[in-house]
């Protein structure tokens, strides 16, 4: 958290962001305002998420796509063929 409060927060405040930066990365809040161009992929056993975070996200009413993977941890599928293919497909027509 020191990095966040000493470097990240002052940088964004200097560049005009006046919101609560801790909320800026809160997926539950972001999904309430995103549209169908957003897709969130979470793993149920990501050690960086709070317990039951993925289940909470799945209950949110959103226009975005939410994909819950049963396992994979944090970045567990980042280098898999499925992830690479899926991510590239998101940008095919943009």
Secondary structure by P-SEA (a helix, b strand, c coil): cccccccaaaaaaaacccccccccccaaaaaacccccbbbbbbccccccccaaaaaaaaccccbbbbbbcccccccccccaaaaaaaaaaaccc
